[in-house]
Amino acid sequence: MAITLTQRLDLLISRLVKQQLLIFFFLLTGASCLSGQASVVKGTIEYAGEGQIYLASYYGDRFRIIDSIETSSGAFYFMLSGEEPAGIYRIVFSEVYQGIRSESRFIEFIYNREDIEIFVTSGRNGPVPYFENSIENEVYLEFMLFELAYEDQLMKVYDKLYSTESDHSDHVLAVRRYDELQHRRTRFMDSLSAIHPGFYAIRIMNAFRAPVIPGSMSHKERIDTLKSCFFDHAPIDDPLLLYAPVYTFKLIDYLSLFRVDSLSMDQQEEQFIEAVDRIMDNVSPDPELRSFVVEFLLEGFELLGMEQVQVHLADYYLDESCEADIVELVLSRMEGYKTMTEGQKAPDFVIRDINGKNHQLSHLGNRYVLVMFWASTCEHCREMIPDLHEWYLHENNIGLEVITISIDTSVAFFEAFVSELDLQWITVYDPRGWNGRVPGDYFVYATPSLFLLDRDRTILARPYSYRQFLRAVKKRVP
């Protein structure tokens, strides 16, 4: 939801659109006054296409649909009860601009039990929200704009710190500027915290506080220092921030400090095991937080195929604080490795696609089959599927069929993503999600999970990325 200064000028134009809807909003607001307990989220989307507009809330590491409304003009109106938690929410819609329809557009905002009026226009980089009466969201926007400018300035100075073309005086100036930018960021955060101490936006901002790292340090010294003090100013200790995409970003940022491309798989796993231990040392005893962190890390390292790290997590941190069903899934998945490795036979299944047609894996007759479990909330899946579909349509020279099985918890998100891509392979939606029979038979608890099979259902490869899939396919090209 961050926007540039140029985009903010564009927002002024949208005021003309807002004036046309004042009567409509007045009538709707009048009805809500009878309750006195619910909050209202309303507004209009300038280029919204006719159809559904969805309201989604965030928890852990994914959004879920909580309400929807049919629109023909881009206007929307949602009522939230006092039971809905403060956090990051999302408005999802279809946008039509200059005759081109784009599915699954969205904007995000903070809901903190206040009435919010949002007007969305199109900027250079996509939908841009404008908040009419939410100081909370204005503060959040101010922080996001500051962060964008700060990161841009810091990276420019960082490049100069190690430039071979800079002389000593340039280096001294770069060090001074690098330190100054970090101190300015701290003062900015302190100022906003003092003015708006009770805002959810301030909780989010403070979770991204960081230690000041002297510009005089070498790159290696800087990485080593961050490893030891990354969480000093912002530990993982606020359960309310599970309703915003905060800790997921922090965990990924911290793990990136331990990634070294030159290491072997075993050596890299040892590095990540050290990172896991340091992370868990900085997670508060709160069961909800510890459960989320452990489950998030387990799913992430499953995606990377790092079994040693998963075993370490299960041995030391997977305890009664985690949800029972997740514990059973993880342990079952680890046991399943013995039967789902290359050379073993994958379970047969009969499954119904989105058009109502049944497909039995063993009766497909194709030389090769790729079975893929995915979810629209999985960013890696959303990146991989378009590339895989392009290959399927134009480069599939080995007679491969694809079965993609969605374990989305939201059928609306699934349908929006699938309709946008117009997938030509076998597409399945399992309404039981993780607990479906086929995901269970294949020991799936993370997405994406891919199984490349021959016509006898023998597992030939388990690629974790599109590039690995291409390498596996290349071995089978005649």
Buried (B, 14 or more C-beta within 10 A) or exposed (E): BBBBEEBBEBBEEBEEBBEEBEEBBEEBBEEBEEEEEBBBBBBBBBBBBEBBBBBBBBBBBBBBBBBBEEBEEBBBBBBBEEEBBBBBBBBBBBBBBEEEEBBBBBBBBBBBBBBBBBBBBBBEEBBBBBBBEBEBBBBBBBBBBBBEEBEEBBEEBBEBBEEEEBEEEEBEEBBEBBBEBBEEBBEBBEEBBEEBEEBBBBBBBBBBBBBBBEBBBEEEEBBEBBBEEBBEBBBBBBEEBBBBBBBBEBBEEBBEBBEEEEEEEEEBBBBBBEBBEBBBEBBEEBBEBBBBBBBBBBBBBBBBBBBBBBBBBBEEBBEEBBBEEBBEBBEEBBEBEEEBEEEEEBBEBEBEBBEEEEBEBBEBEBEBBBBBBBBBBBEBBBEBBEBBBEBBEEEBEBEBBBBBBBBBBBEBBBBBBBEBBEBEBBBBBBEEBBEBEBBBBBBBBBBBBBBBBBBEBEBBBBBBBBEBBBEBBEEBEE
